[in-house]
Amino acid sequence: VIKSIEESDALQAFMHGEMPNIPQKVDTCKDMIDTCTELADQSKSSIDAFLGKWTLDTAVPRIQAMRRLVSFSKLMEGMVHQIHKLIKAMMTLLRVIAAKVPRAGDQ
């Protein structure tokens, strides 16, 4: 898509639907960041409980919670990587568009 915009008129690219749905990509990033925030909050609760007072009744659930925490961290790492890729792609796209669209003062 970026190459097609670089090689064409930006206004024409908008009119012909070559542009990806940027607002949808922004919403996707926001949803992924919200999910990471929720996972971080859950992780903090698990860590606080893990560091709390232990009994025979709480040992197994706390160990299981820590195992889930490791899974959460792997999930978050993957999501952060995808968020980074989406944001970089959107920034590149916006730079190309900005370079193609004439500025009001230049006309």
MODELLER restraints for C-alpha pairs under 7 A, 6 or more apart:
rsr = mdl.restraints
at = mdl.atoms
rsr.add(forms.Gaussian(group=physical.xy_distance, feature=features.Distance(at['CA:1:A'], at['CA:18:A']), mean=6.44, stdev=0.5))
rsr.add(forms.Gaussian(group=physical.xy_distance, feature=features.Distance(at['CA:1:A'], at['CA:19:A']), mean=6.83, stdev=0.5))
rsr.add(forms.Gaussian(group=physical.xy_distance, feature=features.Distance(at['CA:2:A'], at['CA:93:A']), mean=6.00, stdev=0.5))
rsr.add(forms.Gaussian(group=physical.xy_distance, feature=features.Distance(at['CA:5:A'], at['CA:13:A']), mean=6.17, stdev=0.5))
rsr.add(forms.Gaussian(group=physical.xy_distance, feature=features.Distance(at['CA:6:A'], at['CA:96:A']), mean=6.53, stdev=0.5))
rsr.add(forms.Gaussian(group=physical.xy_distance, feature=features.Distance(at['CA:9:A'], at['CA:100:A']), mean=6.94, stdev=0.5))
rsr.add(forms.Gaussian(group=physical.xy_distance, feature=features.Distance(at['CA:10:A'], at['CA:97:A']), mean=6.28, stdev=0.5))
rsr.add(forms.Gaussian(group=physical.xy_distance, feature=features.Distance(at['CA:10:A'], at['CA:100:A']), mean=5.80, stdev=0.5))
rsr.add(forms.Gaussian(group=physical.xy_distance, feature=features.Distance(at['CA:10:A'], at['CA:101:A']), mean=6.26, stdev=0.5))
rsr.add(forms.Gaussian(group=physical.xy_distance, feature=features.Distance(at['CA:13:A'], at['CA:19:A']), mean=6.48, stdev=0.5))
rsr.add(forms.Gaussian(group=physical.xy_distance, feature=features.Distance(at['CA:29:A'], at['CA:83:A']), mean=5.72, stdev=0.5))
rsr.add(forms.Gaussian(group=physical.xy_distance, feature=features.Distance(at['CA:32:A'], at['CA:79:A']), mean=6.64, stdev=0.5))
rsr.add(forms.Gaussian(group=physical.xy_distance, feature=features.Distance(at['CA:36:A'], at['CA:76:A']), mean=5.87, stdev=0.5))
rsr.add(forms.Gaussian(group=physical.xy_distance, feature=features.Distance(at['CA:39:A'], at['CA:72:A']), mean=6.61, stdev=0.5))
rsr.add(forms.Gaussian(group=physical.xy_distance, feature=features.Distance(at['CA:43:A'], at['CA:69:A']), mean=5.91, stdev=0.5))
rsr.add(forms.Gaussian(group=physical.xy_distance, feature=features.Distance(at['CA:46:A'], at['CA:65:A']), mean=6.09, stdev=0.5))
rsr.add(forms.Gaussian(group=physical.xy_distance, feature=features.Distance(at['CA:46:A'], at['CA:66:A']), mean=6.76, stdev=0.5))
rsr.add(forms.Gaussian(group=physical.xy_distance, feature=features.Distance(at['CA:50:A'], at['CA:62:A']), mean=5.70, stdev=0.5))
